[in-house]
Amino acid sequence: MPDVVVVGSGPGGLAAAVTCARAGLEVLVLEAEPDLGGGLRTRSTGGLAHDVCSAVHPLALASPFFRSLGLDVELRVPEASYAHPLDGGEAVVAWRDLDRMTDELGTSRWAETFAPLVERADDVVALALGDHRSWPRGAADDGAAGLLGEALAPGAVAGAGLALARGLAGALGARTWGTRADALLSGVAAHATSGPATVAWYAGSVLLGTLAHARGWPVPVGGSQAIADALLTELAALGGRVETDRPVRSGADLPPARAVLWDTSPATVEAVYGARLGPRRAAFRRTARRGIGAATVQLVLAGDIPWRDPRVGLAPTVHLGGDGPRVRRAERLTAAGQHVRRPYVLLVDPAVADPGRLAREGGSVLRPVSAYAHVPLGSHVDPGELVVAQLERFAPGVRDLVVEVRATPASRLAEHNANLAGGDIAGGPLGALGLVSRPTLVRDPFAVGVPGGYLCSASVPPGPGVHGMTGLHAARRALREVFGIDPRAV
């Protein structure tokens, strides 16, 4: 009989499992799929490694939790964090160097906005990735202070909060910085899948923009699976166990345990516990939403992408959608449930930073490229042609290099990851309240309403991203409330 059962092996679930195992508890992880890692999985086909979901991980490099563990993962950081091609042949590149950004954009407004955030980057990240309920703590430098270091000093919290507020105010005025800066910020803001003109849209752009200049947007060598494997190695060393092909659809699928941590959607928790959730049941049902989803495409190309502006090829992450107004219009229509001819596309070419991802076949060098297109949640539309057409728009001739296209409509993403129902890659709605309390506005969003039950997925603060902090926050509650263990001693 384990002390703790963790349902799901994504970054939140594995972080929760490691945290509980470090406290000396017996931990069992149940994964519904035949392979482990959730959104961190990497699968090889024809000698090429494709990331199933996420491929570039700004929050993994910055995460206080991952930094405190010192995971054995090689993360390569390119000089260009991301790029944004524009119609007409030119592009805008987000260089890590802020001084270079002034030259790139022809204005100092970008650097003036992000410089204070970059200077306080560690404190800003600790504040943004906290549980939004307790005083934030930074990463331990030497591991001597447990999984996380000492609580941030009041001055550090105030400084980080002020820098975030000023950064948000600056981002709100980015349309006055010029066409190039407006496009660049719109491209990174669209990661939020919340639609434009929302707090989450601008808040995401500020945090991700800060990381682009502070630590960069890293690519894990060999694929995202390397992060999951490092966490699994840590868990195994601590005596934790994992079992695959173990879906949890009802209470009968759960072995007896004092605590259950759910790296799943609230819908899965509701399906298992039902009426036992009490008032929380209705709230969980309300988390189903309309809006922006993602449909994924995996491409195999015979050669480099022929970008009109060759500088785009220096960035593993590329935002396709045109100038700022076009990106925002596409996102507004998509959020309203409409399919657009030219959707926002996030494309990742990991071999830019990790040439080991290339493969040779005959006289060709094969290149794995991953992308997702924003579509209405639950869309059945095949995204393959949408993505190829957007890529051809900014890299003419790339269509002739396409060797293979593997496309998954938003409606089918749940077939390989139940958390992505309908193409929801954000774990539920993102809005002003969602930045504070997810999945619903409650005192403790981690507790599911059943004794010993906690959510640790992207559906709770601080939200989506490969950072492990949702698992850490949920596990610390379980340690304190169920086992009487002071989490600061772990």
DRENDO-1510 file (C-alpha; in Angstrom, 1 decimal, always signed):
<recs>
REC; n; res; u; v; w
REC; 1; MET; +0.0; +0.0; +0.0 .
REC; 2; PRO; +1.6; +3.2; -1.1 .
REC; 3; ASP; +1.4; +6.4; +1.0 .
REC; 4; VAL; +0.8; +8.5; -2.1 .
REC; 5; VAL; -0.7; +7.7; -5.5 .
REC; 6; VAL; +0.0; +10.2; -8.3 .
REC; 7; VAL; -2.3; +9.9; -11.3 .
REC; 8; GLY; -0.5; +11.1; -14.5 .
REC; 9; SER; +3.2; +11.4; -15.3 .
REC; 10; GLY; +3.4; +14.9; -16.8 .
REC; 11; PRO; +5.7; +17.5; -15.3 .
REC; 12; GLY; +3.3; +18.3; -12.5 .
REC; 13; GLY; +2.7; +14.7; -11.6 .
REC; 14; LEU; +6.4; +13.8; -11.6 .
REC; 15; ALA; +7.3; +16.9; -9.6 .
REC; 16; ALA; +4.6; +15.9; -7.0 .
REC; 17; ALA; +5.9; +12.3; -6.9 .
REC; 18; VAL; +9.5; +13.4; -6.4 .
REC; 19; THR; +8.6; +15.9; -3.7 .
REC; 20; CYS; +6.6; +13.2; -1.7 .
REC; 21; ALA; +9.4; +10.6; -2.2 .
REC; 22; ARG; +12.0; +13.0; -0.9 .
REC; 23; ALA; +9.9; +13.3; +2.3 .
REC; 24; GLY; +10.4; +9.5; +2.8 .
REC; 25; LEU; +6.9; +8.5; +1.6 .
REC; 26; GLU; +6.2; +5.5; -0.6 .
REC; 27; VAL; +4.9; +6.8; -4.0 .
REC; 28; LEU; +3.2; +5.1; -6.9 .
REC; 29; VAL; +2.6; +6.9; -10.2 .
REC; 30; LEU; -0.2; +5.6; -12.4 .
REC; 31; GLU; +0.0; +6.5; -16.1 .
REC; 32; ALA; -2.8; +5.7; -18.5 .
REC; 33; GLU; -0.6; +5.7; -21.6 .
REC; 34; PRO; +2.0; +3.1; -22.5 .
REC; 35; ASP; +4.8; +5.6; -22.2 .
REC; 36; LEU; +5.7; +8.2; -19.5 .
REC; 37; GLY; +6.0; +11.9; -19.5 .
REC; 38; GLY; +2.7; +13.3; -20.5 .
REC; 39; GLY; +3.3; +16.5; -22.5 .
REC; 40; LEU; +7.1; +15.8; -22.2 .
REC; 41; ARG; +7.1; +12.7; -24.3 .
REC; 42; THR; +9.4; +12.3; -27.3 .
REC; 43; ARG; +8.7; +9.6; -29.9 .
REC; 44; SER; +11.0; +8.3; -32.6 .
REC; 45; THR; +9.8; +7.5; -36.1 .
REC; 46; GLY; +12.1; +6.7; -38.9 .
REC; 47; GLY; +15.1; +7.7; -37.0 .
REC; 48; LEU; +13.7; +11.1; -36.1 .
REC; 49; ALA; +12.7; +12.2; -32.6 .
REC; 50; HIS; +9.5; +14.3; -32.5 .
REC; 51; ASP; +8.2; +15.9; -29.4 .
REC; 52; VAL; +4.6; +14.9; -28.8 .
REC; 53; CYS; +3.6; +18.2; -27.3 .
REC; 54; SER; +6.0; +20.9; -26.0 .
REC; 55; ALA; +9.5; +21.2; -27.4 .
REC; 56; VAL; +11.0; +24.5; -26.1 .
REC; 57; HIS; +10.9; +25.2; -22.4 .
REC; 58; PRO; +11.6; +28.7; -21.1 .
REC; 59; LEU; +10.0; +27.9; -17.7 .
REC; 60; ALA; +12.0; +24.6; -17.3 .
REC; 61; LEU; +15.3; +26.6; -17.2 .
REC; 62; ALA; +13.9; +29.2; -14.9 .
REC; 63; SER; +11.8; +27.0; -12.6 .
REC; 64; PRO; +12.9; +27.2; -8.9 .
REC; 65; PHE; +11.8; +23.5; -8.5 .
REC; 66; PHE; +13.9; +22.2; -11.4 .
REC; 67; ARG; +16.9; +24.4; -10.4 .
REC; 68; SER; +16.8; +23.1; -6.9 .
REC; 69; LEU; +16.9; +19.5; -8.0 .
REC; 70; GLY; +19.8; +20.0; -10.4 .
REC; 71; LEU; +18.4; +17.6; -13.0 .
REC; 72; ASP; +20.9; +16.0; -15.4 .
REC; 73; VAL; +19.4; +17.5; -18.5 .
REC; 74; GLU; +21.4; +19.4; -21.2 .
REC; 75; LEU; +19.4; +22.5; -22.2 .
REC; 76; ARG; +20.9; +24.5; -25.1 .
REC; 77; VAL; +20.0; +28.1; -25.3 .
REC; 78; PRO; +20.3; +29.8; -28.7 .
REC; 79; GLU; +21.2; +33.5; -29.3 .
REC; 80; ALA; +17.7; +34.0; -30.8 .
REC; 81; SER; +14.9; +33.1; -28.5 .
REC; 82; TYR; +12.2; +33.3; -31.1 .
REC; 83; ALA; +11.5; +35.0; -34.4 .
REC; 84; HIS; +8.4; +36.5; -36.1 .
REC; 85; PRO; +8.4; +36.7; -40.0 .
REC; 86; LEU; +6.4; +39.4; -41.6 .
REC; 87; ASP; +4.8; +39.6; -45.0 .
REC; 88; GLY; +7.1; +41.3; -47.5 .
REC; 89; GLY; +10.2; +39.2; -46.6 .
REC; 90; GLU; +11.5; +40.8; -43.5 .
REC; 91; ALA; +11.3; +39.3; -40.0 .
REC; 92; VAL; +11.8; +40.4; -36.4 .
REC; 93; VAL; +14.1; +38.4; -34.1 .
REC; 94; ALA; +14.0; +38.3; -30.3 .
REC; 95; TRP; +17.7; +38.2; -29.4 .
REC; 96; ARG; +18.7; +37.3; -25.9 .
REC; 97; ASP; +20.8; +40.5; -25.7 .
REC; 98; LEU; +18.6; +43.5; -24.9 .
REC; 99; ASP; +21.0; +46.0; -26.4 .
REC; 100; ARG; +20.8; +44.0; -29.7 .
REC; 101; MET; +17.0; +44.3; -29.4 .
REC; 102; THR; +17.2; +48.1; -29.6 .
REC; 103; ASP; +19.1; +47.8; -32.8 .
REC; 104; GLU; +16.7; +45.2; -34.1 .
REC; 105; LEU; +13.6; +47.3; -33.4 .
REC; 106; GLY; +14.9; +50.8; -33.9 .
REC; 107; THR; +13.5; +51.8; -30.6 .
REC; 108; SER; +14.6; +51.6; -27.0 .
REC; 109; ARG; +11.1; +51.0; -25.6 .
REC; 110; TRP; +11.4; +47.2; -25.7 .
REC; 111; ALA; +14.7; +47.3; -23.7 .
REC; 112; GLU; +13.4; +49.9; -21.3 .
REC; 113; THR; +10.3; +47.7; -20.5 .
REC; 114; PHE; +12.2; +44.4; -20.1 .
REC; 115; ALA; +15.5; +45.5; -18.5 .
REC; 116; PRO; +14.0; +46.0; -15.0 .
REC; 117; LEU; +12.4; +42.6; -15.2 .
REC; 118; VAL; +15.6; +40.9; -16.5 .
REC; 119; GLU; +17.5; +42.4; -13.6 .
REC; 120; ARG; +15.1; +40.8; -11.1 .
REC; 121; ALA; +14.4; +37.7; -13.2 .
REC; 122; ASP; +14.8; +35.1; -10.4 .
REC; 123; ASP; +12.5; +37.0; -8.1 .
REC; 124; VAL; +10.0; +37.7; -10.9 .
REC; 125; VAL; +9.9; +34.0; -11.7 .
REC; 126; ALA; +9.5; +33.0; -8.0 .
REC; 127; LEU; +6.6; +35.4; -7.7 .
REC; 128; ALA; +5.0; +34.3; -11.0 .
REC; 129; LEU; +5.4; +30.6; -10.4 .
REC; 130; GLY; +4.2; +30.7; -6.7 .
REC; 131; ASP; +1.0; +29.1; -5.5 .
REC; 132; HIS; -0.5; +32.6; -5.4 .
REC; 133; ARG; -1.5; +31.8; -1.8 .
REC; 134; SER; +1.7; +31.9; +0.2 .
REC; 135; TRP; +4.9; +33.9; +0.4 .
REC; 136; PRO; +7.2; +33.0; -2.6 .
REC; 137; ARG; +10.5; +31.2; -2.1 .
REC; 138; GLY; +13.5; +31.2; -4.4 .
REC; 139; ALA; +15.5; +28.2; -5.6 .
REC; 140; ALA; +18.1; +26.8; -3.2 .
REC; 141; ASP; +21.6; +27.5; -4.4 .
REC; 142; ASP; +23.2; +24.4; -2.7 .
REC; 143; GLY; +20.2; +22.2; -1.9 .
REC; 144; ALA; +20.8; +22.8; +1.8 .
REC; 145; ALA; +17.5; +24.5; +2.3 .
REC; 146; GLY; +15.3; +21.8; +1.0 .
REC; 147; LEU; +13.6; +21.7; -2.4 .
REC; 148; LEU; +13.3; +25.5; -2.3 .
REC; 149; GLY; +15.4; +28.1; -0.7 .
REC; 150; GLU; +14.5; +30.7; +1.9 .
REC; 151; ALA; +11.4; +32.9; +1.5 .
REC; 152; LEU; +12.1; +36.0; -0.6 .
REC; 153; ALA; +12.7; +39.1; +1.4 .
REC; 154; PRO; +9.8; +41.6; +1.4 .
REC; 155; GLY; +11.9; +44.0; -0.6 .
REC; 156; ALA; +12.5; +41.4; -3.3 .
REC; 157; VAL; +8.8; +40.6; -3.5 .
REC; 158; ALA; +7.9; +44.3; -3.7 .
REC; 159; GLY; +10.6; +44.9; -6.4 .
REC; 160; ALA; +9.5; +41.9; -8.5 .
REC; 161; GLY; +5.8; +42.9; -8.2 .
REC; 162; LEU; +6.5; +46.5; -9.2 .
REC; 163; ALA; +8.7; +45.3; -12.1 .
REC; 164; LEU; +5.9; +43.0; -13.3 .
REC; 165; ALA; +3.3; +45.8; -13.0 .
REC; 166; ARG; +5.4; +48.2; -15.0 .
REC; 167; GLY; +6.2; +45.5; -17.5 .
REC; 168; LEU; +2.5; +44.8; -17.9 .
REC; 169; ALA; +1.8; +48.5; -18.4 .
REC; 170; GLY; +4.5; +48.7; -21.0 .
REC; 171; ALA; +3.2; +45.7; -22.9 .
REC; 172; LEU; -0.3; +47.3; -23.0 .
REC; 173; GLY; +1.3; +50.1; -25.0 .
REC; 174; ALA; +3.4; +48.0; -27.3 .
REC; 175; ARG; +1.3; +48.9; -30.3 .
REC; 176; THR; +2.8; +52.4; -30.1 .
REC; 177; TRP; +6.4; +50.9; -30.3 .
REC; 178; GLY; +6.2; +50.3; -34.1 .
REC; 179; THR; +5.0; +47.5; -36.4 .
REC; 180; ARG; +8.0; +45.3; -35.7 .
REC; 181; ALA; +7.8; +45.4; -31.9 .
REC; 182; ASP; +4.0; +45.1; -32.0 .
REC; 183; ALA; +4.3; +41.9; -34.1 .
REC; 184; LEU; +7.0; +40.4; -31.9 .
REC; 185; LEU; +5.0; +40.9; -28.7 .
REC; 186; SER; +1.7; +39.7; -30.2 .
REC; 187; GLY; +3.4; +36.5; -31.3 .
REC; 188; VAL; +4.7; +35.6; -27.8 .
REC; 189; ALA; +1.4; +36.8; -26.2 .
REC; 190; ALA; -0.6; +34.3; -28.2 .
REC; 191; HIS; +1.0; +31.5; -26.3 .
REC; 192; ALA; -1.7; +32.2; -23.7 .
REC; 193; THR; -4.6; +30.8; -25.8 .
REC; 194; SER; -6.8; +33.3; -24.0 .
REC; 195; GLY; -7.5; +35.6; -26.9 .
REC; 196; PRO; -6.2; +39.2; -27.2 .
REC; 197; ALA; -7.2; +42.0; -25.0 .
REC; 198; THR; -7.1; +39.8; -21.9 .
REC; 199; VAL; -4.9; +40.1; -18.8 .
REC; 200; ALA; -3.5; +36.6; -19.5 .
REC; 201; TRP; -2.5; +37.6; -23.0 .
REC; 202; TYR; -0.3; +40.5; -21.8 .
REC; 203; ALA; +0.9; +38.8; -18.6 .
REC; 204; GLY; +2.1; +35.8; -20.6 .
REC; 205; SER; +4.0; +38.0; -23.0 .
REC; 206; VAL; +5.7; +39.8; -20.1 .
REC; 207; LEU; +6.9; +36.6; -18.3 .
REC; 208; LEU; +7.9; +34.8; -21.5 .
REC; 209; GLY; +9.5; +37.9; -22.9 .
REC; 210; THR; +11.5; +38.4; -19.7 .
REC; 211; LEU; +12.8; +34.8; -19.8 .
REC; 212; ALA; +13.8; +35.3; -23.5 .
REC; 213; HIS; +16.3; +37.8; -22.4 .
REC; 214; ALA; +17.2; +36.6; -18.9 .
REC; 215; ARG; +17.9; +32.9; -19.4 .
REC; 216; GLY; +16.7; +32.3; -22.9 .
REC; 217; TRP; +14.3; +29.7; -24.4 .
REC; 218; PRO; +16.2; +26.4; -24.1 .
REC; 219; VAL; +15.8; +23.2; -26.2 .
REC; 220; PRO; +16.5; +19.9; -24.3 .
REC; 221; VAL; +19.1; +17.8; -26.2 .
REC; 222; GLY; +17.5; +14.7; -27.6 .
REC; 223; GLY; +13.9; +16.0; -27.0 .
REC; 224; SER; +11.6; +16.9; -24.2 .
REC; 225; GLN; +11.6; +13.3; -22.9 .
REC; 226; ALA; +15.0; +14.1; -21.4 .
REC; 227; ILE; +13.3; +16.2; -18.7 .
REC; 228; ALA; +10.8; +13.5; -17.9 .
REC; 229; ASP; +13.5; +10.8; -17.8 .
REC; 230; ALA; +15.6; +12.9; -15.4 .
REC; 231; LEU; +12.6; +13.3; -13.1 .
REC; 232; LEU; +11.9; +9.5; -13.4 .
REC; 233; THR; +15.5; +8.7; -12.6 .
REC; 234; GLU; +15.3; +11.0; -9.5 .
REC; 235; LEU; +12.0; +9.3; -8.5 .
REC; 236; ALA; +13.5; +5.8; -8.9 .
REC; 237; ALA; +16.5; +6.7; -6.8 .
REC; 238; LEU; +14.1; +7.7; -4.0 .
REC; 239; GLY; +12.2; +4.4; -4.2 .
REC; 240; GLY; +9.2; +5.6; -6.2 .
REC; 241; ARG; +7.4; +3.3; -8.5 .
REC; 242; VAL; +5.6; +3.9; -11.8 .
REC; 243; GLU; +3.1; +1.8; -13.7 .
REC; 244; THR; +2.0; +2.4; -17.3 .
REC; 245; ASP; -1.2; +1.4; -19.0 .
REC; 246; ARG; -3.1; +2.2; -15.8 .
REC; 247; PRO; -6.0; +4.5; -16.6 .
REC; 248; VAL; -8.0; +5.7; -13.6 .
REC; 249; ARG; -11.7; +6.0; -14.6 .
REC; 250; SER; -13.3; +5.2; -11.2 .
REC; 251; GLY; -12.4; +4.7; -7.6 .
REC; 252; ALA; -12.0; +1.0; -8.3 .
REC; 253; ASP; -8.9; +1.8; -10.4 .
REC; 254; LEU; -7.2; +3.5; -7.4 .
REC; 255; PRO; -5.1; +1.5; -4.9 .
REC; 256; PRO; -5.6; +2.4; -1.2 .
REC; 257; ALA; -3.5; +5.4; -0.3 .
REC; 258; ARG; -3.6; +8.3; +2.2 .
REC; 259; ALA; -3.2; +10.9; -0.5 .
REC; 260; VAL; -4.0; +11.0; -4.2 .
REC; 261; LEU; -2.5; +13.7; -6.4 .
REC; 262; TRP; -4.1; +14.3; -9.8 .
REC; 263; ASP; -2.0; +15.4; -12.7 .
REC; 264; THR; -5.2; +15.5; -14.8 .
REC; 265; SER; -8.0; +17.7; -15.8 .
REC; 266; PRO; -10.7; +18.6; -13.3 .
REC; 267; ALA; -13.1; +16.6; -15.5 .
REC; 268; THR; -11.2; +13.4; -14.7 .
REC; 269; VAL; -11.4; +14.1; -11.0 .
REC; 270; GLU; -15.1; +14.8; -11.3 .
REC; 271; ALA; -15.7; +11.5; -13.2 .
REC; 272; VAL; -13.9; +9.5; -10.5 .
REC; 273; TYR; -15.3; +11.1; -7.3 .
REC; 274; GLY; -18.7; +12.3; -8.5 .
REC; 275; ALA; -21.0; +13.4; -5.8 .
REC; 276; ARG; -18.2; +13.0; -3.2 .
REC; 277; LEU; -16.8; +16.3; -4.4 .
REC; 278; GLY; -19.8; +18.2; -3.0 .
REC; 279; PRO; -20.0; +21.8; -4.1 .
REC; 280; ARG; -16.7; +21.5; -6.0 .
REC; 281; ARG; -18.4; +19.1; -8.4 .
REC; 282; ALA; -20.5; +21.8; -10.1 .
REC; 283; ALA; -17.5; +24.1; -10.2 .
REC; 284; PHE; -15.3; +21.5; -11.9 .
REC; 285; ARG; -18.0; +20.9; -14.5 .
REC; 286; ARG; -18.0; +24.6; -15.3 .
REC; 287; THR; -14.3; +24.5; -16.3 .
REC; 288; ALA; -15.3; +23.1; -19.7 .
REC; 289; ARG; -15.0; +26.0; -22.1 .
REC; 290; ARG; -15.1; +27.3; -25.6 .
REC; 291; GLY; -12.3; +29.3; -27.1 .
REC; 292; ILE; -8.9; +28.6; -28.5 .
REC; 293; GLY; -7.5; +25.1; -28.8 .
REC; 294; ALA; -4.5; +23.6; -30.6 .
REC; 295; ALA; -4.2; +21.2; -33.4 .
REC; 296; THR; -0.7; +19.7; -33.9 .
REC; 297; VAL; +1.4; +18.9; -36.9 .
REC; 298; GLN; +4.7; +17.0; -37.2 .
REC; 299; LEU; +6.7; +17.6; -40.3 .
REC; 300; VAL; +9.7; +15.9; -41.8 .
REC; 301; LEU; +11.6; +18.1; -44.2 .
REC; 302; ALA; +14.4; +17.2; -46.6 .
REC; 303; GLY; +16.7; +20.2; -45.7 .
REC; 304; ASP; +16.7; +23.6; -44.0 .
REC; 305; ILE; +13.6; +25.7; -44.0 .
REC; 306; PRO; +14.1; +28.4; -46.8 .
REC; 307; TRP; +13.0; +31.4; -44.8 .
REC; 308; ARG; +12.7; +34.7; -46.8 .
REC; 309; ASP; +14.7; +36.3; -44.0 .
REC; 310; PRO; +17.6; +33.8; -43.2 .
REC; 311; ARG; +17.9; +35.2; -39.7 .
REC; 312; VAL; +14.7; +33.3; -38.8 .
REC; 313; GLY; +16.7; +30.1; -39.1 .
REC; 314; LEU; +18.7; +31.1; -36.0 .
REC; 315; ALA; +15.6; +30.7; -33.7 .
REC; 316; PRO; +14.2; +27.3; -32.8 .
REC; 317; THR; +10.8; +28.9; -32.0 .
REC; 318; VAL; +9.0; +30.8; -34.8 .
REC; 319; HIS; +5.6; +32.6; -34.6 .
REC; 320; LEU; +3.6; +32.6; -37.9 .
REC; 321; GLY; +0.7; +34.9; -38.4 .
REC; 322; GLY; +1.9; +38.2; -39.9 .
REC; 323; ASP; +1.9; +41.6; -38.2 .
REC; 324; GLY; +0.3; +42.3; -34.9 .
REC; 325; PRO; -3.2; +43.3; -36.1 .
REC; 326; ARG; -3.4; +40.1; -38.2 .
REC; 327; VAL; -2.4; +37.9; -35.3 .
REC; 328; ARG; -4.9; +39.6; -33.0 .
REC; 329; ARG; -7.7; +39.3; -35.5 .
REC; 330; ALA; -7.0; +35.6; -36.1 .
REC; 331; GLU; -7.0; +35.0; -32.4 .
REC; 332; ARG; -10.2; +37.0; -31.8 .
REC; 333; LEU; -12.1; +35.0; -34.5 .
REC; 334; THR; -10.7; +31.7; -33.3 .
REC; 335; ALA; -11.7; +32.4; -29.7 .
REC; 336; ALA; -15.2; +33.1; -31.0 .
REC; 337; GLY; -15.3; +29.7; -32.5 .
REC; 338; GLN; -14.5; +30.5; -36.1 .
REC; 339; HIS; -11.9; +28.8; -38.3 .
REC; 340; VAL; -9.6; +31.2; -40.1 .
REC; 341; ARG; -7.7; +30.7; -43.3 .
REC; 342; ARG; -4.5; +31.9; -41.8 .
REC; 343; PRO; -4.4; +30.9; -38.1 .
REC; 344; TYR; -1.7; +31.7; -35.6 .
REC; 345; VAL; +0.9; +28.9; -35.8 .
REC; 346; LEU; +3.7; +28.2; -33.3 .
REC; 347; LEU; +6.5; +26.3; -35.0 .
REC; 348; VAL; +9.5; +24.7; -33.5 .
REC; 349; ASP; +12.7; +23.6; -35.3 .
REC; 350; PRO; +14.7; +22.0; -32.5 .
REC; 351; ALA; +17.6; +21.1; -34.7 .
REC; 352; VAL; +18.6; +24.8; -34.8 .
REC; 353; ALA; +19.9; +24.3; -31.2 .
REC; 354; ASP; +20.3; +20.5; -31.3 .
REC; 355; PRO; +21.7; +19.3; -34.6 .
REC; 356; GLY; +21.7; +15.8; -33.2 .
REC; 357; ARG; +18.0; +15.8; -34.0 .
REC; 358; LEU; +18.8; +15.6; -37.8 .
REC; 359; ALA; +19.0; +12.3; -39.7 .
REC; 360; ARG; +20.4; +11.3; -43.0 .
REC; 361; GLU; +18.6; +9.3; -45.6 .
REC; 362; GLY; +20.3; +8.7; -48.9 .
REC; 363; GLY; +21.6; +12.1; -50.0 .
REC; 364; SER; +19.1; +14.1; -47.9 .
REC; 365; VAL; +19.3; +15.5; -44.4 .
REC; 366; LEU; +15.9; +15.0; -42.7 .
REC; 367; ARG; +14.7; +17.6; -40.3 .
REC; 368; PRO; +11.9; +17.1; -37.7 .
REC; 369; VAL; +9.7; +20.2; -37.3 .
REC; 370; SER; +6.8; +20.4; -34.9 .
REC; 371; ALA; +4.0; +23.0; -34.9 .
REC; 372; TYR; +0.5; +23.7; -33.6 .
REC; 373; ALA; -2.2; +25.8; -35.2 .
REC; 374; HIS; -4.7; +27.7; -33.1 .
REC; 375; VAL; -8.2; +26.5; -33.9 .
REC; 376; PRO; -11.6; +26.6; -32.0 .
REC; 377; LEU; -11.7; +24.1; -29.1 .
REC; 378; GLY; -12.9; +20.7; -30.3 .
REC; 379; SER; -12.2; +21.4; -34.0 .
REC; 380; HIS; -12.2; +18.4; -36.3 .
REC; 381; VAL; -10.3; +20.3; -39.0 .
REC; 382; ASP; -7.1; +18.6; -40.2 .
REC; 383; PRO; -4.4; +21.2; -39.5 .
REC; 384; GLY; -1.8; +19.8; -41.9 .
REC; 385; GLU; -2.5; +22.1; -44.9 .
REC; 386; LEU; -3.1; +25.1; -42.6 .
REC; 387; VAL; +0.4; +24.8; -41.1 .
REC; 388; VAL; +2.1; +24.1; -44.4 .
REC; 389; ALA; +0.4; +27.0; -46.1 .
REC; 390; GLN; +1.5; +29.4; -43.3 .
REC; 391; LEU; +5.0; +28.1; -43.5 .
REC; 392; GLU; +5.1; +28.5; -47.3 .
REC; 393; ARG; +3.9; +32.1; -46.8 .
REC; 394; PHE; +7.1; +33.0; -45.1 .
REC; 395; ALA; +9.4; +30.3; -46.5 .
REC; 396; PRO; +8.5; +29.9; -50.2 .
REC; 397; GLY; +9.6; +26.6; -51.6 .
REC; 398; VAL; +9.3; +24.7; -48.3 .
REC; 399; ARG; +6.4; +22.7; -49.6 .
REC; 400; ASP; +8.7; +21.0; -52.0 .
REC; 401; LEU; +10.9; +19.8; -49.1 .
REC; 402; VAL; +8.0; +18.2; -47.2 .
REC; 403; VAL; +8.6; +14.4; -46.9 .
REC; 404; GLU; +5.9; +13.6; -44.4 .
REC; 405; VAL; +3.0; +15.4; -42.6 .
REC; 406; ARG; +1.5; +13.9; -39.5 .
REC; 407; ALA; -1.5; +16.0; -38.4 .
REC; 408; THR; -3.8; +15.6; -35.4 .
REC; 409; PRO; -7.0; +17.7; -35.2 .
REC; 410; ALA; -7.8; +19.3; -31.8 .
REC; 411; SER; -10.7; +16.9; -31.3 .
REC; 412; ARG; -8.2; +14.0; -31.3 .
REC; 413; LEU; -5.5; +15.3; -29.0 .
REC; 414; ALA; -7.0; +13.5; -26.0 .
REC; 415; GLU; -6.3; +10.2; -27.7 .
REC; 416; HIS; -2.7; +10.4; -26.6 .
REC; 417; ASN; -3.2; +12.7; -23.6 .
REC; 418; ALA; -6.5; +12.9; -21.8 .
REC; 419; ASN; -5.6; +16.3; -20.4 .
REC; 420; LEU; -5.7; +17.9; -23.9 .
REC; 421; ALA; -9.4; +17.3; -24.5 .
REC; 422; GLY; -10.6; +19.3; -27.5 .
REC; 423; GLY; -7.1; +20.7; -27.9 .
REC; 424; ASP; -7.1; +22.6; -24.6 .
REC; 425; ILE; -3.3; +22.9; -23.9 .
REC; 426; ALA; -3.8; +25.4; -21.1 .
REC; 427; GLY; -5.6; +23.2; -18.6 .
REC; 428; GLY; -8.7; +25.3; -18.6 .
REC; 429; PRO; -9.7; +28.9; -19.1 .
REC; 430; LEU; -7.1; +31.6; -18.8 .
REC; 431; GLY; -8.3; +35.0; -17.6 .
REC; 432; ALA; -7.9; +37.6; -14.9 .
REC; 433; LEU; -9.3; +35.2; -12.2 .
REC; 434; GLY; -7.4; +32.3; -13.7 .
REC; 435; LEU; -4.1; +33.9; -13.0 .
REC; 436; VAL; -5.0; +33.9; -9.3 .
REC; 437; SER; -7.1; +30.8; -8.8 .
REC; 438; ARG; -7.6; +27.9; -11.1 .
REC; 439; PRO; -9.7; +25.9; -12.1 .
REC; 440; THR; -12.2; +27.9; -10.0 .
REC; 441; LEU; -12.2; +30.8; -7.6 .
REC; 442; VAL; -11.7; +29.1; -4.3 .
REC; 443; ARG; -9.6; +29.5; -1.2 .
REC; 444; ASP; -7.4; +26.5; -2.0 .
REC; 445; PRO; -7.6; +25.5; -5.7 .
REC; 446; PHE; -5.3; +22.5; -5.1 .
REC; 447; ALA; -7.7; +20.6; -2.8 .
REC; 448; VAL; -10.3; +18.8; -4.8 .
REC; 449; GLY; -12.9; +18.5; -2.0 .
REC; 450; VAL; -12.2; +14.9; -1.0 .
REC; 451; PRO; -9.9; +14.2; +2.0 .
REC; 452; GLY; -6.3; +13.6; +0.7 .
REC; 453; GLY; -7.1; +14.6; -2.8 .
REC; 454; TYR; -5.2; +17.3; -4.6 .
REC; 455; LEU; -4.9; +18.7; -8.2 .
REC; 456; CYS; -1.3; +19.1; -9.4 .
REC; 457; SER; -1.9; +19.6; -13.2 .
REC; 458; ALA; -1.8; +22.7; -15.4 .
REC; 459; SER; -5.3; +23.4; -14.1 .
REC; 460; VAL; -4.0; +24.9; -10.8 .
REC; 461; PRO; -1.7; +27.8; -10.1 .
REC; 462; PRO; +0.7; +28.9; -11.6 .
REC; 463; GLY; -0.9; +27.3; -14.7 .
REC; 464; PRO; +0.5; +25.7; -17.9 .
REC; 465; GLY; +4.2; +25.2; -18.7 .
REC; 466; VAL; +7.0; +22.8; -18.0 .
REC; 467; HIS; +8.1; +24.0; -14.6 .
REC; 468; GLY; +6.9; +21.4; -12.1 .
REC; 469; MET; +5.6; +24.0; -9.7 .
REC; 470; THR; +2.0; +22.8; -9.7 .
REC; 471; GLY; +3.2; +19.5; -8.5 .
REC; 472; LEU; +5.4; +21.0; -5.8 .
REC; 473; HIS; +2.7; +23.2; -4.4 .
REC; 474; ALA; +0.1; +20.4; -4.3 .
REC; 475; ALA; +2.6; +18.0; -2.8 .
REC; 476; ARG; +3.6; +20.4; -0.1 .
REC; 477; ARG; +0.0; +20.7; +0.9 .
REC; 478; ALA; -0.4; +16.9; +1.1 .
REC; 479; LEU; +2.8; +16.6; +3.2 .
REC; 480; ARG; +1.5; +19.2; +5.7 .
REC; 481; GLU; -2.2; +18.4; +5.8 .
REC; 482; VAL; -2.2; +14.6; +5.4 .
REC; 483; PHE; +1.1; +13.4; +6.8 .
REC; 484; GLY; +2.0; +16.2; +9.3 .
REC; 485; ILE; +5.4; +16.8; +7.6 .
REC; 486; ASP; +6.8; +20.3; +7.5 .
REC; 487; PRO; +7.4; +20.8; +3.7 .
REC; 488; ARG; +10.2; +23.3; +4.5 .
REC; 489; ALA; +12.2; +20.4; +5.9 .
REC; 490; VAL; +12.0; +18.4; +2.7 .
</recs>
